[in-house]
Amino acid sequence: MNNKLNHNFFMSRCIEVAKKGRGRTYPNPCVGCIIVNKNAIISEAFSSKCGGNHAEINAINKVKNKDLLKTSTLYVTLEPCSHYGKTPPCCNTISINKIPNVVIGTLDNSSKVNGKGIEFLKRNNVNVIKGVLESQCIELHKNFLHFNKNKRPYIILKWAQSKDKLFSPLKKAKNKPYWISSKKSRQLVHKWRSEEHAILVGYNTVTEDNPTLNIRNWNGENPIRIIIDLENKLNDNFNVFNSKSQTIKINKKHIDSSSSLAFEISNFLYNKNIQSVIVEGGRKTLDEFIKIGLWDEARIFTNDKNLNKGIRAPELKGKIFFEKKIDEDELMVIKPF
């Protein structure tokens, strides 16, 4: 196996390790790290919860014979930090342990790092290779990188619709959701919730559906619940205010009413350090984001049955990124042109 294939192989493993901690480390990125000695993996780890060790430290700590580190290569999906935050710099620990080689997937574009980690390592005589499986590592860390670059969260729109493009029936049971998508599709949605930082719904969704907005059908961390309640009318009896996860309300004091509501929400979430959000409804809330083009991805389930009468589903234009059949549903992922 030549060096390039070797690096690709081990970085691919790094990415898989990182995915094990997805959704558990916000607002920090979930980084994957492995340590290789003589073409054998001797340690692998992902980031701890925010405030805990980064992936590099966890991987180094797992190596019992520290002498092995002096002849090893450390692979990491994101550039190691070189600054003091809630934890000491990873670059210091790499240097102190005399690890001679570091292979990096992609640069950390946050203002505190952004190449400074690589500079530190090189000054301390560490051989650094960067950009290995870079596109895959960028995809892995897209929420973190997007947040730093665009000064707003990565925004995912999500809804289910009938075959005749209806969003919900005209009448339904009060305080109870009407399910259009299949049970398997709903389980997938719970998986998505476990991977993202927050989930957002509007006032009408809370009062009409009384959703819980957690991950009952998946394992992992519940997202932060963001509730639009401009007039501050909602009481604590609704499910979204239970103790199962954090809930943040947005009311008029948080926004500039002369500006776009979606834009103001995006700014509010950025200032709360929320890196990604799934906008789940209702129709009015989704339209607020669609009409100003403030979205990065739309995930739409289309069931194979008609509703005949009901509220029209949102409409947007974009390019189809992914399609998949899930039982009686067709999942389509769309990204902006």
C-alpha positions in Angstrom: 0.0 0.0 0.0 1.6 3.3 -1.1 1.6 6.4 1.2 -1.4 8.1 -0.4 -3.6 5.0 -0.2 -2.3 4.4 3.3 -3.3 7.9 4.4 -6.7 7.6 2.8 -7.3 4.3 4.5 -6.5 5.6 7.9 -8.3 8.9 7.4 -11.4 7.0 6.3 -11.3 5.2 9.6 -10.9 8.5 11.4 -14.2 9.7 9.8 -16.0 6.5 10.9 -14.7 7.0 14.5 -15.9 10.6 14.5 -19.4 9.6 13.4 -19.8 7.6 16.7 -20.0 10.9 18.6 -22.1 12.9 16.2 -24.5 15.2 17.9 -22.9 14.7 21.3 -20.3 17.4 21.3 -22.0 20.7 20.4 -21.0 23.5 20.1 -17.6 21.7 19.5 -17.2 19.6 16.3 -17.1 15.9 16.7 -13.6 15.1 15.6 -12.1 11.6 14.9 -8.5 10.7 15.7 -6.5 7.5 15.4 -2.8 6.8 16.1 -0.9 4.4 13.9 2.4 2.7 14.6 4.0 0.4 12.0 0.8 0.4 9.9 -1.3 -0.8 12.9 -3.9 1.3 14.7 -2.9 1.5 18.4 -5.6 3.9 19.5 -8.7 5.6 18.3 -11.1 8.1 19.8 -13.6 10.9 19.2 -14.3 14.2 21.0 -15.8 14.2 24.4 -18.7 16.5 25.3 -18.0 20.2 25.2 -15.6 21.0 28.1 -14.1 17.5 28.0 -11.1 16.3 26.1 -10.7 16.7 22.3 -10.3 13.6 20.2 -6.5 13.9 20.0 -6.1 13.9 23.8 -8.5 11.0 24.2 -6.5 9.0 21.6 -3.1 9.8 23.2 -4.4 9.0 26.7 -5.5 5.5 25.5 -1.9 4.6 24.5 -0.4 2.8 27.5 3.2 2.6 26.2 3.9 6.3 25.5 7.2 5.4 23.9 5.3 4.1 20.9 4.1 7.7 20.3 7.6 8.7 19.4 7.5 6.6 16.2 3.8 7.0 15.4 1.5 9.0 13.1 -1.6 10.7 14.4 -4.5 11.1 12.0 -7.2 13.6 12.7 -10.2 14.8 10.7 -9.9 18.5 11.8 -6.8 20.7 12.4 -5.7 20.4 16.1 -6.2 23.5 18.2 -3.3 25.6 19.5 -5.1 27.8 21.9 -6.3 27.6 25.5 -10.1 27.3 25.9 -11.9 25.0 28.2 -9.1 22.5 27.7 -5.3 23.0 26.9 -4.2 23.0 23.3 -4.0 19.7 21.6 -0.9 20.8 19.7 1.0 21.1 23.0 0.2 17.5 24.0 1.1 16.2 20.5 4.5 18.1 20.8 5.2 17.0 24.4 4.6 13.4 23.5 7.0 13.8 20.5 4.6 12.4 17.9 6.6 13.0 14.7 3.9 12.9 12.1 0.4 14.4 12.0 -2.0 13.9 9.1 -5.0 16.3 8.9 -8.3 16.0 7.0 -9.2 19.7 6.8 -8.4 23.0 8.3 -10.3 24.4 11.3 -11.7 27.7 9.9 -12.5 29.2 13.4 -10.7 32.5 14.1 -8.8 30.9 17.1 -7.3 28.2 14.9 -7.4 28.6 11.1 -3.9 27.4 10.3 -2.3 28.2 13.7 -2.4 24.6 14.7 -0.4 23.5 11.7 2.1 26.4 12.2 2.6 25.4 15.8 3.3 21.8 14.9 5.7 22.7 12.2 7.6 25.0 14.5 8.0 22.1 16.9 9.4 19.8 14.2 6.3 17.8 13.5 5.9 16.6 9.9 2.4 17.7 8.8 0.3 16.5 5.9 -3.0 18.2 5.3 -6.0 17.8 3.0 -6.3 14.0 3.1 -9.9 13.0 2.2 -10.6 16.7 2.6 -14.0 16.7 0.9 -15.2 13.9 3.2 -13.9 15.7 6.2 -15.5 18.9 5.2 -18.8 17.1 4.9 -18.3 15.5 8.3 -17.7 18.9 9.9 -20.0 20.9 7.6 -22.1 22.4 10.4 -19.1 23.7 12.3 -17.3 25.0 9.2 -20.5 26.6 7.8 -21.2 28.3 11.1 -17.8 29.9 11.2 -17.8 30.9 7.6 -21.3 32.2 7.2 -22.0 33.4 10.7 -25.2 31.5 11.0 -26.4 27.9 11.6 -26.7 25.3 8.9 -30.4 25.3 8.2 -32.3 22.2 7.2 -36.0 22.4 6.2 -38.0 19.2 6.8 -41.6 18.2 6.1 -43.8 15.4 4.9 -46.4 15.7 2.2 -49.0 13.6 0.5 -48.8 12.4 -3.1 -51.0 15.4 -4.1 -48.6 17.8 -2.3 -50.7 18.5 0.7 -49.0 19.3 4.1 -51.8 18.4 6.5 -55.6 17.8 6.4 -58.0 20.7 6.9 -59.3 19.0 10.1 -57.5 16.7 12.6 -57.5 15.7 16.2 -56.6 18.7 18.4 -53.2 18.7 20.2 -52.1 15.6 18.2 -50.0 15.4 15.1 -51.3 13.9 11.9 -48.7 11.5 10.5 -48.3 11.6 6.7 -45.0 9.7 6.5 -44.3 6.1 7.5 -43.1 4.8 10.8 -39.7 4.0 9.3 -39.4 7.6 7.9 -40.3 9.0 11.3 -37.6 6.9 12.9 -35.1 8.4 10.4 -36.2 11.9 11.4 -35.4 11.0 15.0 -31.9 9.9 13.9 -31.5 13.3 12.2 -32.6 15.1 15.3 -29.9 13.3 17.3 -27.3 14.6 14.8 -28.3 18.3 14.8 -27.8 21.0 17.4 -31.4 22.3 17.5 -34.9 21.8 16.1 -37.3 24.7 15.5 -41.1 25.0 15.2 -43.6 27.9 15.2 -46.4 28.8 17.6 -49.2 27.1 15.7 -47.3 23.7 15.5 -47.0 23.8 19.3 -50.7 24.6 20.0 -52.1 22.3 17.3 -49.8 19.3 17.5 -48.3 19.6 21.0 -45.1 17.8 19.8 -42.3 16.7 22.1 -39.5 17.2 19.6 -37.1 14.7 21.1 -35.6 11.4 19.9 -37.9 8.8 21.3 -37.2 6.4 18.4 -33.4 6.7 18.4 -30.4 6.8 20.8 -28.4 9.9 21.4 -28.7 13.5 22.6 -32.0 15.4 22.3 -31.6 18.6 20.2 -32.3 22.0 21.7 -35.9 23.0 21.1 -36.4 26.4 19.6 -40.0 27.7 19.8 -41.3 30.8 18.0 -43.7 32.5 20.4 -43.6 36.1 19.4 -46.4 37.2 21.8 -45.1 35.0 24.6 -48.5 33.3 25.0 -47.5 29.6 25.4 -47.7 28.1 28.9 -45.5 25.5 30.4 -48.1 22.7 30.0 -47.1 22.0 26.4 -44.7 19.0 25.8 -42.0 21.2 24.4 -41.4 22.6 27.8 -40.9 19.3 29.6 -37.6 18.5 31.3 -36.3 16.1 28.6 -34.3 18.7 26.8 -33.5 22.4 26.7 -36.1 24.7 25.2 -35.5 28.3 24.1 -38.4 30.6 23.2 -38.1 33.4 20.6 -40.4 36.3 21.2 -40.6 40.0 20.1 -37.9 41.2 22.4 -35.3 38.9 20.6 -35.9 40.2 17.1 -36.2 43.4 14.9 -39.7 43.4 13.7 -38.7 45.5 10.7 -36.5 42.7 9.4 -37.2 39.3 8.0 -38.3 36.9 10.7 -36.2 34.1 9.3 -33.1 36.4 9.1 -33.7 37.5 12.7 -34.1 33.9 13.9 -30.9 33.0 12.2 -29.0 35.8 13.9 -30.5 34.9 17.2 -29.4 31.3 16.9 -25.9 32.4 15.8 -25.6 34.5 18.9 -26.6 31.5 20.9 -23.8 29.5 19.3 -26.2 27.0 17.7 -24.5 25.5 14.7 -27.4 23.7 13.0 -31.2 23.6 13.1 -33.9 21.5 11.6 -36.9 23.6 10.8 -39.9 21.2 11.1 -42.9 23.5 10.7 -45.4 24.6 10.4 -46.1 25.7 6.9 -45.9 29.4 7.8 -42.5 29.0 9.5 -41.1 27.0 6.6 -42.2 29.7 4.2 -40.4 32.4 6.1 -37.1 30.7 5.3 -38.0 29.7 1.8 -39.1 33.2 0.7 -35.7 34.8 1.4 -33.7 31.7 0.3 -32.3 31.2 3.8 -31.8 27.4 3.9 -29.0 25.0 3.1 -30.9 21.7 2.7 -34.5 20.5 2.4 -35.5 17.0 3.3 -39.0 16.1 2.0 -40.9 12.9 2.4 -43.7 12.3 -0.2 -46.2 9.6 0.7 -47.8 7.5 -2.0 -51.4 8.3 -0.8 -53.5 11.4 -1.6 -55.1 13.6 1.1 -57.5 15.2 -1.5 -58.2 18.2 0.8 -55.8 20.0 3.0 -53.1 22.7 3.4 -50.7 22.9 0.5 -47.1 21.9 1.1 -44.3 24.5 0.8 -42.7 24.9 -2.6 -39.1 25.6 -3.3 -36.6 25.4 -6.1 -33.3 23.7 -5.9 -31.2 20.7 -7.2 -32.0 17.2 -6.2 -29.0 15.9 -4.1 -30.3 12.5 -3.0 -33.4 10.3 -3.4 -34.5 7.2 -1.6 -37.5 5.0 -1.3 -38.6 4.3 2.4 -41.6 2.0 2.6 -44.5 4.0 1.1 -42.5 7.2 1.2 -40.1 8.8 -1.3 -37.4 10.9 0.5 -35.9 13.7 -1.6 -33.0 15.9 -0.3 -32.7 19.2 -2.2 -30.0 21.8 -2.0 -30.1 25.4 -3.3 -29.0 26.1 -6.9 
